[in-house]
């Protein structure tokens, strides 16, 4: 692991849980829908953000309205695209920061982190 990767890990304030959940998202601007509804999957998640794999690029700073299916629950959240990187196979990795921490997601993720501990 490079020094840059270590520094990036140390800056994280919340643990990330690697997992695959379905997520739907739509771009919004001034409360108006600016893109069709898309469905994709999460790669990892924390109480303050999510990393997605998409088939289309998303503009950095774009505002999104999302619904994330975790276990048997659906969480509605809002967030902003922080980065979008192209990967092989013409897909994109997208980082999204939630507008505010989602307490219910924090609880769900905490339960999973406790369950996964040795």
Secondary structure, 3 states (H helix, E strand, C coil): CCHHHHHHHHHCCCCCEECCCEEEEEEEECCEECCCCEEEEEEEEECCEEEEEECCCCCCCCEEEEEEEECCEEEEEEEEEEEEEEEHHHEEEEEEEECCCCHHHHHHHHHHHHHHCC
